[in-house]
Amino acid sequence: MLKNEILKILLAGDGGQGIQLLSDIICRSAIDKGFYAASIPNYGLEQRGGVSLSFVQIGTKEIIYPKFTKPNILLIMSDQARERTKQHQFVETKIIDINDFKKKMDDVGVSIKSQNIFFLGMLAKMLAAMDFCDQETVLKLLEKKLGAKLGWEENKKAFENGFICAE
């Protein structure tokens, strides 16, 4: 990463898919590594069931306002989110689309409830390659949020599979 460069990540899914949870964990893990990180949620008019967006920025300098137009990475978790983010899809944007990973998730046994955590694993691997976070920190933050809840082991496995499946 170049000095003073800021990584821009747009997370998009349907309300209730845990987009804001992913955003929170990504930001906290980057801050733990000494970076500046900020996010801002954006909900559709429908709120529950509508598209939920989270604009995330991570960098070496203070972030004035986290909203942006052109993401470096775009996570698309639903058809509705794909449509809503068309204006944010550029040739140079790394797009992670749920449709491209459905077979892989089926093959490794990721349930619908854990799909967001699978993609958190993928994002964690990408961000670790850029030195913005590390797998252990992300997993600890995830466990802090979800460890006491039913399905923790399934979520942990989904995270690990996502980390392995990332390019």
VMD Tcl script that builds the backbone (N, CA, C; Angstrom):
set m [mol new atoms 501]
animate dup $m
set s [atomselect $m all]
$s set {name element resname resid chain x y z} {
  {N N MET 1 A 0.841 -1.187 0.000}
  {CA C MET 1 A 0.000 0.000 0.000}
  {C C MET 1 A 0.879 1.241 0.000}
  {N N LEU 2 A 0.536 2.179 -0.829}
  {CA C LEU 2 A 1.299 3.411 -0.925}
  {C C LEU 2 A 1.027 4.313 0.268}
  {N N LYS 3 A 1.996 5.129 0.613}
  {CA C LYS 3 A 1.835 6.080 1.711}
  {C C LYS 3 A 0.649 6.993 1.406}
  {N N ASN 4 A -0.170 7.232 2.408}
  {CA C ASN 4 A -1.353 8.091 2.324}
  {C C ASN 4 A -2.473 7.522 1.462}
  {N N GLU 5 A -2.362 6.276 1.055}
  {CA C GLU 5 A -3.445 5.652 0.299}
  {C C GLU 5 A -4.481 5.113 1.275}
  {N N ILE 6 A -5.734 5.128 0.849}
  {CA C ILE 6 A -6.813 4.611 1.675}
  {C C ILE 6 A -7.513 3.498 0.907}
  {N N LEU 7 A -7.711 2.361 1.571}
  {CA C LEU 7 A -8.441 1.246 0.990}
  {C C LEU 7 A -9.922 1.470 1.247}
  {N N LYS 8 A -10.720 1.339 0.190}
  {CA C LYS 8 A -12.166 1.551 0.286}
  {C C LYS 8 A -12.876 0.235 0.005}
  {N N ILE 9 A -13.703 -0.176 0.954}
  {CA C ILE 9 A -14.444 -1.433 0.856}
  {C C ILE 9 A -15.925 -1.116 0.993}
  {N N LEU 10 A -16.727 -1.637 0.074}
  {CA C LEU 10 A -18.179 -1.492 0.162}
  {C C LEU 10 A -18.774 -2.873 0.378}
  {N N LEU 11 A -19.489 -3.027 1.478}
  {CA C LEU 11 A -20.171 -4.274 1.811}
  {C C LEU 11 A -21.651 -4.070 1.539}
  {N N ALA 12 A -22.267 -4.992 0.800}
  {CA C ALA 12 A -23.668 -4.826 0.417}
  {C C ALA 12 A -24.422 -6.141 0.545}
  {N N GLY 13 A -25.533 -6.092 1.242}
  {CA C GLY 13 A -26.372 -7.276 1.401}
  {C C GLY 13 A -27.768 -6.865 1.800}
  {N N ASP 14 A -28.601 -7.849 2.029}
  {CA C ASP 14 A -29.952 -7.564 2.484}
  {C C ASP 14 A -29.924 -7.318 3.987}
  {N N GLY 15 A -30.845 -6.496 4.459}
  {CA C GLY 15 A -30.948 -6.239 5.890}
  {C C GLY 15 A -31.059 -7.551 6.648}
  {N N GLY 16 A -30.315 -7.672 7.723}
  {CA C GLY 16 A -30.334 -8.893 8.511}
  {C C GLY 16 A -29.245 -9.878 8.139}
  {N N GLN 17 A -28.441 -9.590 7.115}
  {CA C GLN 17 A -27.367 -10.499 6.704}
  {C C GLN 17 A -26.068 -10.277 7.478}
  {N N GLY 18 A -26.033 -9.317 8.361}
  {CA C GLY 18 A -24.837 -9.115 9.165}
  {C C GLY 18 A -23.783 -8.234 8.525}
  {N N ILE 19 A -24.180 -7.402 7.587}
  {CA C ILE 19 A -23.235 -6.509 6.903}
  {C C ILE 19 A -22.559 -5.571 7.905}
  {N N GLN 20 A -23.327 -5.040 8.837}
  {CA C GLN 20 A -22.753 -4.102 9.806}
  {C C GLN 20 A -21.817 -4.821 10.783}
  {N N LEU 21 A -22.101 -6.084 11.095}
  {CA C LEU 21 A -21.190 -6.882 11.928}
  {C C LEU 21 A -19.843 -7.040 11.227}
  {N N LEU 22 A -19.868 -7.372 9.944}
  {CA C LEU 22 A -18.622 -7.515 9.183}
  {C C LEU 22 A -17.849 -6.205 9.189}
  {N N SER 23 A -18.550 -5.118 8.957}
  {CA C SER 23 A -17.935 -3.796 8.931}
  {C C SER 23 A -17.239 -3.487 10.257}
  {N N ASP 24 A -17.927 -3.746 11.337}
  {CA C ASP 24 A -17.382 -3.480 12.671}
  {C C ASP 24 A -16.114 -4.294 12.923}
  {N N ILE 25 A -16.145 -5.563 12.592}
  {CA C ILE 25 A -14.983 -6.425 12.831}
  {C C ILE 25 A -13.807 -6.019 11.949}
  {N N ILE 26 A -14.069 -5.694 10.698}
  {CA C ILE 26 A -12.997 -5.251 9.795}
  {C C ILE 26 A -12.331 -3.988 10.341}
  {N N CYS 27 A -13.146 -3.017 10.741}
  {CA C CYS 27 A -12.588 -1.760 11.272}
  {C C CYS 27 A -11.787 -1.996 12.547}
  {N N ARG 28 A -12.336 -2.765 13.462}
  {CA C ARG 28 A -11.645 -3.017 14.734}
  {C C ARG 28 A -10.320 -3.744 14.522}
  {N N SER 29 A -10.299 -4.685 13.587}
  {CA C SER 29 A -9.049 -5.426 13.356}
  {C C SER 29 A -7.990 -4.532 12.719}
  {N N ALA 30 A -8.404 -3.613 11.848}
  {CA C ALA 30 A -7.446 -2.671 11.243}
  {C C ALA 30 A -6.908 -1.693 12.292}
  {N N ILE 31 A -7.778 -1.222 13.164}
  {CA C ILE 31 A -7.355 -0.313 14.234}
  {C C ILE 31 A -6.361 -1.021 15.158}
  {N N ASP 32 A -6.624 -2.298 15.447}
  {CA C ASP 32 A -5.692 -3.083 16.268}
  {C C ASP 32 A -4.306 -3.177 15.640}
  {N N LYS 33 A -4.225 -3.084 14.306}
  {CA C LYS 33 A -2.935 -3.128 13.598}
  {C C LYS 33 A -2.305 -1.744 13.478}
  {N N GLY 34 A -2.972 -0.719 14.020}
  {CA C GLY 34 A -2.401 0.621 14.007}
  {C C GLY 34 A -2.846 1.506 12.856}
  {N N PHE 35 A -3.850 1.071 12.106}
  {CA C PHE 35 A -4.361 1.882 10.997}
  {C C PHE 35 A -5.549 2.715 11.449}
  {N N TYR 36 A -5.850 3.721 10.676}
  {CA C TYR 36 A -7.102 4.446 10.832}
  {C C TYR 36 A -8.166 3.633 10.104}
  {N N ALA 37 A -9.364 3.597 10.668}
  {CA C ALA 37 A -10.464 2.886 10.019}
  {C C ALA 37 A -11.767 3.567 10.403}
  {N N ALA 38 A -12.670 3.627 9.449}
  {CA C ALA 38 A -13.977 4.227 9.696}
  {C C ALA 38 A -14.998 3.562 8.790}
  {N N SER 39 A -16.235 3.570 9.246}
  {CA C SER 39 A -17.314 3.026 8.422}
  {C C SER 39 A -18.574 3.832 8.660}
  {N N ILE 40 A -19.455 3.739 7.694}
  {CA C ILE 40 A -20.759 4.378 7.832}
  {C C ILE 40 A -21.793 3.468 7.175}
  {N N PRO 41 A -22.875 3.161 7.911}
  {CA C PRO 41 A -23.916 2.317 7.326}
  {C C PRO 41 A -24.849 3.135 6.440}
  {N N ASN 42 A -25.513 2.441 5.545}
  {CA C ASN 42 A -26.513 3.064 4.687}
  {C C ASN 42 A -27.605 2.027 4.479}
  {N N TYR 43 A -28.808 2.365 4.887}
  {CA C TYR 43 A -29.927 1.432 4.777}
  {C C TYR 43 A -30.917 1.951 3.756}
  {N N GLY 44 A -31.571 1.015 3.079}
  {CA C GLY 44 A -32.638 1.394 2.161}
  {C C GLY 44 A -33.856 1.849 2.938}
  {N N LEU 45 A -34.825 2.375 2.236}
  {CA C LEU 45 A -36.048 2.848 2.881}
  {C C LEU 45 A -36.777 1.729 3.616}
  {N N GLU 46 A -36.607 0.512 3.135}
  {CA C GLU 46 A -37.331 -0.614 3.710}
  {C C GLU 46 A -36.780 -1.029 5.072}
  {N N GLN 47 A -35.553 -0.603 5.418}
  {CA C GLN 47 A -34.836 -1.013 6.629}
  {C C GLN 47 A -34.698 -2.533 6.659}
  {N N ARG 48 A -35.527 -3.241 7.403}
  {CA C ARG 48 A -35.419 -4.704 7.510}
  {C C ARG 48 A -35.878 -5.327 6.198}
  {N N GLY 49 A -34.996 -6.085 5.565}
  {CA C GLY 49 A -35.340 -6.716 4.298}
  {C C GLY 49 A -34.862 -5.918 3.101}
  {N N GLY 50 A -34.569 -4.644 3.305}
  {CA C GLY 50 A -34.024 -3.823 2.225}
  {C C GLY 50 A -32.522 -4.012 2.149}
  {N N VAL 51 A -31.881 -3.290 1.258}
  {CA C VAL 51 A -30.434 -3.411 1.095}
  {C C VAL 51 A -29.722 -2.652 2.212}
  {N N SER 52 A -28.745 -3.308 2.784}
  {CA C SER 52 A -27.896 -2.708 3.805}
  {C C SER 52 A -26.505 -2.551 3.207}
  {N N LEU 53 A -25.967 -1.348 3.274}
  {CA C LEU 53 A -24.620 -1.070 2.784}
  {C C LEU 53 A -23.754 -0.622 3.954}
  {N N SER 54 A -22.477 -0.898 3.841}
  {CA C SER 54 A -21.522 -0.328 4.780}
  {C C SER 54 A -20.301 0.116 3.991}
  {N N PHE 55 A -19.998 1.389 4.102}
  {CA C PHE 55 A -18.824 1.978 3.461}
  {C C PHE 55 A -17.692 1.949 4.484}
  {N N VAL 56 A -16.604 1.264 4.161}
  {CA C VAL 56 A -15.476 1.085 5.080}
  {C C VAL 56 A -14.223 1.664 4.434}
  {N N GLN 57 A -13.454 2.413 5.215}
  {CA C GLN 57 A -12.161 2.903 4.742}
  {C C GLN 57 A -11.099 2.578 5.783}
  {N N ILE 58 A -9.943 2.155 5.283}
  {CA C ILE 58 A -8.792 1.834 6.129}
  {C C ILE 58 A -7.581 2.511 5.516}
  {N N GLY 59 A -6.768 3.150 6.344}
  {CA C GLY 59 A -5.585 3.798 5.784}
  {C C GLY 59 A -4.573 4.231 6.820}
  {N N THR 60 A -3.560 4.899 6.321}
  {CA C THR 60 A -2.464 5.367 7.168}
  {C C THR 60 A -2.666 6.804 7.626}
  {N N LYS 61 A -3.719 7.436 7.146}
  {CA C LYS 61 A -4.014 8.800 7.581}
  {C C LYS 61 A -5.464 8.872 8.051}
  {N N GLU 62 A -5.758 9.922 8.786}
  {CA C GLU 62 A -7.095 10.091 9.335}
  {C C GLU 62 A -8.136 10.145 8.222}
  {N N ILE 63 A -9.271 9.510 8.475}
  {CA C ILE 63 A -10.356 9.453 7.498}
  {C C ILE 63 A -11.392 10.496 7.897}
  {N N ILE 64 A -11.604 11.449 7.013}
  {CA C ILE 64 A -12.517 12.553 7.307}
  {C C ILE 64 A -13.976 12.109 7.220}
  {N N TYR 65 A -14.327 11.424 6.147}
  {CA C TYR 65 A -15.702 10.971 5.939}
  {C C TYR 65 A -15.659 9.642 5.199}
  {N N PRO 66 A -16.265 8.595 5.761}
  {CA C PRO 66 A -16.084 7.267 5.180}
  {C C PRO 66 A -16.871 6.952 3.907}
  {N N LYS 67 A -17.797 7.789 3.498}
  {CA C LYS 67 A -18.576 7.467 2.296}
  {C C LYS 67 A -17.774 7.790 1.039}
  {N N PHE 68 A -17.968 6.989 -0.009}
  {CA C PHE 68 A -17.227 7.142 -1.259}
  {C C PHE 68 A -18.044 6.568 -2.403}
  {N N THR 69 A -17.573 6.780 -3.618}
  {CA C THR 69 A -18.241 6.270 -4.810}
  {C C THR 69 A -17.543 5.049 -5.377}
  {N N LYS 70 A -16.215 5.070 -5.358}
  {CA C LYS 70 A -15.423 4.061 -6.062}
  {C C LYS 70 A -14.671 3.155 -5.079}
  {N N PRO 71 A -15.215 1.954 -4.797}
  {CA C PRO 71 A -14.527 1.054 -3.874}
  {C C PRO 71 A -13.389 0.294 -4.549}
  {N N ASN 72 A -12.402 -0.080 -3.736}
  {CA C ASN 72 A -11.361 -1.001 -4.204}
  {C C ASN 72 A -11.882 -2.434 -4.163}
  {N N ILE 73 A -12.702 -2.715 -3.141}
  {CA C ILE 73 A -13.297 -4.040 -2.952}
  {C C ILE 73 A -14.790 -3.859 -2.737}
  {N N LEU 74 A -15.587 -4.686 -3.415}
  {CA C LEU 74 A -17.043 -4.657 -3.276}
  {C C LEU 74 A -17.535 -6.069 -2.987}
  {N N LEU 75 A -18.180 -6.248 -1.834}
  {CA C LEU 75 A -18.801 -7.523 -1.482}
  {C C LEU 75 A -20.291 -7.420 -1.770}
  {N N ILE 76 A -20.799 -8.330 -2.595}
  {CA C ILE 76 A -22.221 -8.363 -2.955}
  {C C ILE 76 A -22.816 -9.658 -2.407}
  {N N MET 77 A -23.775 -9.519 -1.468}
  {CA C MET 77 A -24.356 -10.679 -0.797}
  {C C MET 77 A -25.751 -11.063 -1.287}
  {N N SER 78 A -26.322 -10.315 -2.252}
  {CA C SER 78 A -27.666 -10.654 -2.728}
  {C C SER 78 A -27.921 -10.022 -4.093}
  {N N ASP 79 A -28.953 -10.510 -4.762}
  {CA C ASP 79 A -29.343 -9.941 -6.057}
  {C C ASP 79 A -29.756 -8.478 -5.898}
  {N N GLN 80 A -30.509 -8.213 -4.852}
  {CA C GLN 80 A -30.970 -6.851 -4.574}
  {C C GLN 80 A -29.775 -5.909 -4.337}
  {N N ALA 81 A -28.766 -6.405 -3.632}
  {CA C ALA 81 A -27.559 -5.609 -3.364}
  {C C ALA 81 A -26.756 -5.389 -4.647}
  {N N ARG 82 A -26.739 -6.394 -5.514}
  {CA C ARG 82 A -26.023 -6.267 -6.792}
  {C C ARG 82 A -26.619 -5.113 -7.599}
  {N N GLU 83 A -27.934 -5.066 -7.640}
  {CA C GLU 83 A -28.623 -4.007 -8.385}
  {C C GLU 83 A -28.351 -2.639 -7.753}
  {N N ARG 84 A -28.403 -2.575 -6.440}
  {CA C ARG 84 A -28.233 -1.310 -5.721}
  {C C ARG 84 A -26.812 -0.743 -5.838}
  {N N THR 85 A -25.828 -1.609 -6.086}
  {CA C THR 85 A -24.431 -1.154 -6.117}
  {C C THR 85 A -23.878 -0.994 -7.532}
  {N N LYS 86 A -24.735 -1.030 -8.535}
  {CA C LYS 86 A -24.241 -0.912 -9.925}
  {C C LYS 86 A -23.383 0.327 -10.138}
  {N N GLN 87 A -23.752 1.439 -9.532}
  {CA C GLN 87 A -22.982 2.674 -9.718}
  {C C GLN 87 A -21.630 2.628 -9.012}
  {N N HIS 88 A -21.388 1.587 -8.212}
  {CA C HIS 88 A -20.111 1.431 -7.500}
  {C C HIS 88 A -19.228 0.347 -8.121}
  {N N GLN 89 A -19.665 -0.228 -9.232}
  {CA C GLN 89 A -18.919 -1.313 -9.873}
  {C C GLN 89 A -18.087 -0.762 -11.023}
  {N N PHE 90 A -16.767 -0.847 -10.857}
  {CA C PHE 90 A -15.830 -0.344 -11.860}
  {C C PHE 90 A -14.907 -1.477 -12.295}
  {N N VAL 91 A -14.280 -1.309 -13.437}
  {CA C VAL 91 A -13.372 -2.331 -13.968}
  {C C VAL 91 A -12.288 -2.677 -12.955}
  {N N GLU 92 A -11.746 -1.671 -12.286}
  {CA C GLU 92 A -10.641 -1.911 -11.353}
  {C C GLU 92 A -11.096 -2.336 -9.952}
  {N N THR 93 A -12.395 -2.409 -9.719}
  {CA C THR 93 A -12.920 -2.834 -8.425}
  {C C THR 93 A -12.872 -4.358 -8.323}
  {N N LYS 94 A -12.336 -4.864 -7.223}
  {CA C LYS 94 A -12.353 -6.304 -6.951}
  {C C LYS 94 A -13.735 -6.628 -6.415}
  {N N ILE 95 A -14.520 -7.358 -7.211}
  {CA C ILE 95 A -15.891 -7.688 -6.824}
  {C C ILE 95 A -15.944 -9.125 -6.309}
  {N N ILE 96 A -16.468 -9.260 -5.107}
  {CA C ILE 96 A -16.703 -10.574 -4.503}
  {C C ILE 96 A -18.217 -10.749 -4.478}
  {N N ASP 97 A -18.718 -11.594 -5.354}
  {CA C ASP 97 A -20.161 -11.772 -5.527}
  {C C ASP 97 A -20.567 -13.145 -5.001}
  {N N ILE 98 A -21.571 -13.176 -4.159}
  {CA C ILE 98 A -22.037 -14.427 -3.571}
  {C C ILE 98 A -22.344 -15.471 -4.638}
  {N N ASN 99 A -22.852 -15.045 -5.794}
  {CA C ASN 99 A -23.187 -15.995 -6.859}
  {C C ASN 99 A -21.971 -16.765 -7.358}
  {N N ASP 100 A -20.799 -16.169 -7.264}
  {CA C ASP 100 A -19.578 -16.833 -7.724}
  {C C ASP 100 A -19.056 -17.871 -6.728}
  {N N PHE 101 A -19.642 -17.920 -5.536}
  {CA C PHE 101 A -19.124 -18.806 -4.489}
  {C C PHE 101 A -20.167 -19.774 -3.942}
  {N N LYS 102 A -21.355 -19.806 -4.546}
  {CA C LYS 102 A -22.410 -20.686 -4.027}
  {C C LYS 102 A -22.001 -22.155 -4.054}
  {N N LYS 103 A -21.410 -22.606 -5.148}
  {CA C LYS 103 A -20.985 -24.007 -5.238}
  {C C LYS 103 A -19.899 -24.300 -4.206}
  {N N LYS 104 A -18.943 -23.410 -4.093}
  {CA C LYS 104 A -17.853 -23.596 -3.126}
  {C C LYS 104 A -18.413 -23.667 -1.708}
  {N N MET 105 A -19.362 -22.791 -1.379}
  {CA C MET 105 A -19.950 -22.817 -0.038}
  {C C MET 105 A -20.718 -24.113 0.192}
  {N N ASP 106 A -21.440 -24.579 -0.824}
  {CA C ASP 106 A -22.135 -25.865 -0.708}
  {C C ASP 106 A -21.137 -27.000 -0.495}
  {N N ASP 107 A -20.043 -26.973 -1.253}
  {CA C ASP 107 A -19.026 -28.031 -1.163}
  {C C ASP 107 A -18.412 -28.134 0.232}
  {N N VAL 108 A -18.217 -27.008 0.895}
  {CA C VAL 108 A -17.595 -27.028 2.232}
  {C C VAL 108 A -18.627 -26.969 3.362}
  {N N GLY 109 A -19.913 -26.982 3.011}
  {CA C GLY 109 A -20.971 -27.065 4.010}
  {C C GLY 109 A -21.297 -25.781 4.744}
  {N N VAL 110 A -21.178 -24.643 4.070}
  {CA C VAL 110 A -21.526 -23.361 4.697}
  {C C VAL 110 A -23.038 -23.160 4.599}
  {N N SER 111 A -23.696 -22.994 5.734}
  {CA C SER 111 A -25.145 -22.781 5.738}
  {C C SER 111 A -25.462 -21.327 5.384}
  {N N ILE 112 A -26.701 -21.078 5.055}
  {CA C ILE 112 A -27.142 -19.715 4.716}
  {C C ILE 112 A -26.849 -18.765 5.877}
  {N N LYS 113 A -27.043 -19.235 7.110}
  {CA C LYS 113 A -26.817 -18.393 8.291}
  {C C LYS 113 A -25.358 -17.990 8.464}
  {N N SER 114 A -24.440 -18.751 7.889}
  {CA C SER 114 A -23.010 -18.479 8.071}
  {C C SER 114 A -22.324 -17.923 6.829}
  {N N GLN 115 A -23.096 -17.608 5.792}
  {CA C GLN 115 A -22.482 -17.105 4.560}
  {C C GLN 115 A -21.726 -15.803 4.784}
  {N N ASN 116 A -22.278 -14.905 5.591}
  {CA C ASN 116 A -21.584 -13.639 5.846}
  {C C ASN 116 A -20.226 -13.881 6.518}
  {N N ILE 117 A -20.159 -14.874 7.376}
  {CA C ILE 117 A -18.912 -15.177 8.078}
  {C C ILE 117 A -17.899 -15.814 7.120}
  {N N PHE 118 A -18.378 -16.598 6.166}
  {CA C PHE 118 A -17.512 -17.140 5.110}
  {C C PHE 118 A -16.840 -15.981 4.372}
  {N N PHE 119 A -17.628 -14.967 4.020}
  {CA C PHE 119 A -17.071 -13.819 3.297}
  {C C PHE 119 A -16.182 -12.956 4.188}
  {N N LEU 120 A -16.463 -12.920 5.485}
  {CA C LEU 120 A -15.542 -12.242 6.403}
  {C C LEU 120 A -14.178 -12.930 6.354}
  {N N GLY 121 A -14.173 -14.250 6.291}
  {CA C GLY 121 A -12.920 -14.989 6.161}
  {C C GLY 121 A -12.177 -14.623 4.887}
  {N N MET 122 A -12.904 -14.514 3.788}
  {CA C MET 122 A -12.276 -14.120 2.520}
  {C C MET 122 A -11.682 -12.718 2.616}
  {N N LEU 123 A -12.466 -11.793 3.153}
  {CA C LEU 123 A -11.988 -10.413 3.292}
  {C C LEU 123 A -10.783 -10.351 4.228}
  {N N ALA 124 A -10.825 -11.125 5.301}
  {CA C ALA 124 A -9.701 -11.143 6.248}
  {C C ALA 124 A -8.421 -11.596 5.552}
  {N N LYS 125 A -8.512 -12.583 4.690}
  {CA C LYS 125 A -7.319 -13.052 3.968}
  {C C LYS 125 A -6.797 -11.962 3.038}
  {N N MET 126 A -7.706 -11.304 2.322}
  {CA C MET 126 A -7.297 -10.230 1.415}
  {C C MET 126 A -6.640 -9.087 2.193}
  {N N LEU 127 A -7.243 -8.713 3.306}
  {CA C LEU 127 A -6.714 -7.611 4.111}
  {C C LEU 127 A -5.409 -8.002 4.803}
  {N N ALA 128 A -5.283 -9.256 5.191}
  {CA C ALA 128 A -4.033 -9.728 5.796}
  {C C ALA 128 A -2.898 -9.670 4.774}
  {N N ALA 129 A -3.201 -9.965 3.521}
  {CA C ALA 129 A -2.184 -9.897 2.463}
  {C C ALA 129 A -1.691 -8.467 2.257}
  {N N MET 130 A -2.544 -7.483 2.605}
  {CA C MET 130 A -2.170 -6.069 2.510}
  {C C MET 130 A -1.662 -5.539 3.849}
  {N N ASP 131 A -1.562 -6.421 4.842}
  {CA C ASP 131 A -1.083 -6.107 6.183}
  {C C ASP 131 A -2.029 -5.202 6.972}
  {N N PHE 132 A -3.312 -5.194 6.634}
  {CA C PHE 132 A -4.296 -4.395 7.373}
  {C C PHE 132 A -4.840 -5.119 8.596}
  {N N CYS 133 A -4.709 -6.441 8.634}
  {CA C CYS 133 A -5.207 -7.211 9.762}
  {C C CYS 133 A -4.515 -8.563 9.755}
  {N N ASP 134 A -4.822 -9.370 10.763}
  {CA C ASP 134 A -4.341 -10.744 10.736}
  {C C ASP 134 A -5.497 -11.666 11.118}
  {N N GLN 135 A -5.394 -12.890 10.676}
  {CA C GLN 135 A -6.461 -13.866 10.852}
  {C C GLN 135 A -6.832 -14.043 12.323}
  {N N GLU 136 A -5.843 -14.110 13.184}
  {CA C GLU 136 A -6.087 -14.366 14.602}
  {C C GLU 136 A -6.911 -13.249 15.244}
  {N N THR 137 A -6.576 -12.001 14.921}
  {CA C THR 137 A -7.314 -10.869 15.492}
  {C C THR 137 A -8.761 -10.878 15.029}
  {N N VAL 138 A -8.971 -11.095 13.750}
  {CA C VAL 138 A -10.340 -11.122 13.219}
  {C C VAL 138 A -11.127 -12.242 13.887}
  {N N LEU 139 A -10.530 -13.407 14.009}
  {CA C LEU 139 A -11.215 -14.542 14.633}
  {C C LEU 139 A -11.528 -14.262 16.104}
  {N N LYS 140 A -10.612 -13.615 16.827}
  {CA C LYS 140 A -10.865 -13.258 18.231}
  {C C LYS 140 A -12.022 -12.271 18.350}
  {N N LEU 141 A -12.041 -11.262 17.471}
  {CA C LEU 141 A -13.137 -10.288 17.487}
  {C C LEU 141 A -14.464 -10.957 17.143}
  {N N LEU 142 A -14.428 -11.866 16.192}
  {CA C LEU 142 A -15.634 -12.604 15.810}
  {C C LEU 142 A -16.125 -13.462 16.972}
  {N N GLU 143 A -15.198 -14.127 17.643}
  {CA C GLU 143 A -15.579 -14.962 18.784}
  {C C GLU 143 A -16.158 -14.114 19.915}
  {N N LYS 144 A -15.600 -12.935 20.118}
  {CA C LYS 144 A -16.112 -12.030 21.152}
  {C C LYS 144 A -17.571 -11.657 20.863}
  {N N LYS 145 A -17.893 -11.470 19.582}
  {CA C LYS 145 A -19.265 -11.101 19.187}
  {C C LYS 145 A -20.208 -12.301 19.173}
  {N N LEU 146 A -19.729 -13.446 18.674}
  {CA C LEU 146 A -20.627 -14.573 18.418}
  {C C LEU 146 A -20.333 -15.831 19.225}
  {N N GLY 147 A -19.233 -15.841 19.965}
  {CA C GLY 147 A -18.787 -17.053 20.648}
  {C C GLY 147 A -19.798 -17.678 21.594}
  {N N ALA 148 A -20.596 -16.877 22.262}
  {CA C ALA 148 A -21.562 -17.404 23.226}
  {C C ALA 148 A -22.889 -17.784 22.569}
  {N N LYS 149 A -23.025 -17.490 21.295}
  {CA C LYS 149 A -24.293 -17.752 20.604}
  {C C LYS 149 A -24.315 -19.153 20.002}
  {N N LEU 150 A -25.520 -19.656 19.846}
  {CA C LEU 150 A -25.721 -20.947 19.206}
  {C C LEU 150 A -25.156 -20.892 17.787}
  {N N GLY 151 A -24.423 -21.903 17.393}
  {CA C GLY 151 A -23.872 -21.945 16.042}
  {C C GLY 151 A -22.467 -21.392 15.924}
  {N N TRP 152 A -21.791 -21.126 17.068}
  {CA C TRP 152 A -20.447 -20.558 17.010}
  {C C TRP 152 A -19.491 -21.450 16.231}
  {N N GLU 153 A -19.506 -22.750 16.479}
  {CA C GLU 153 A -18.576 -23.661 15.794}
  {C C GLU 153 A -18.809 -23.645 14.285}
  {N N GLU 154 A -20.063 -23.574 13.888}
  {CA C GLU 154 A -20.397 -23.487 12.455}
  {C C GLU 154 A -19.851 -22.189 11.856}
  {N N ASN 155 A -20.007 -21.088 12.583}
  {CA C ASN 155 A -19.479 -19.807 12.106}
  {C C ASN 155 A -17.953 -19.820 12.043}
  {N N LYS 156 A -17.318 -20.404 13.029}
  {CA C LYS 156 A -15.857 -20.489 13.040}
  {C C LYS 156 A -15.367 -21.283 11.828}
  {N N LYS 157 A -16.034 -22.384 11.544}
  {CA C LYS 157 A -15.667 -23.210 10.384}
  {C C LYS 157 A -15.895 -22.433 9.084}
  {N N ALA 158 A -16.997 -21.688 9.002}
  {CA C ALA 158 A -17.283 -20.882 7.805}
  {C C ALA 158 A -16.193 -19.833 7.599}
  {N N PHE 159 A -15.766 -19.190 8.688}
  {CA C PHE 159 A -14.691 -18.198 8.603}
  {C C PHE 159 A -13.417 -18.843 8.070}
  {N N GLU 160 A -13.049 -19.968 8.647}
  {CA C GLU 160 A -11.826 -20.660 8.226}
  {C C GLU 160 A -11.898 -21.089 6.765}
  {N N ASN 161 A -13.061 -21.586 6.328}
  {CA C ASN 161 A -13.230 -21.971 4.923}
  {C C ASN 161 A -13.151 -20.760 3.998}
  {N N GLY 162 A -13.719 -19.646 4.413}
  {CA C GLY 162 A -13.622 -18.419 3.617}
  {C C GLY 162 A -12.186 -17.948 3.497}
  {N N PHE 163 A -11.450 -18.035 4.587}
  {CA C PHE 163 A -10.036 -17.634 4.587}
  {C C PHE 163 A -9.248 -18.502 3.608}
  {N N ILE 164 A -9.523 -19.798 3.616}
  {CA C ILE 164 A -8.840 -20.732 2.716}
  {C C ILE 164 A -9.221 -20.475 1.256}
  {N N CYS 165 A -10.491 -20.144 1.009}
  {CA C CYS 165 A -10.991 -19.981 -0.368}
  {C C CYS 165 A -10.602 -18.654 -1.018}
  {N N ALA 166 A -10.134 -17.698 -0.235}
  {CA C ALA 166 A -9.797 -16.376 -0.797}
  {C C ALA 166 A -8.624 -16.488 -1.760}
  {N N GLU 167 A -8.670 -15.636 -2.765}
  {CA C GLU 167 A -7.600 -15.615 -3.780}
  {C C GLU 167 A -6.387 -14.874 -3.265}
}
mol reanalyze $m
mol bondsrecalc $m
mol representation Tube
mol addrep $m
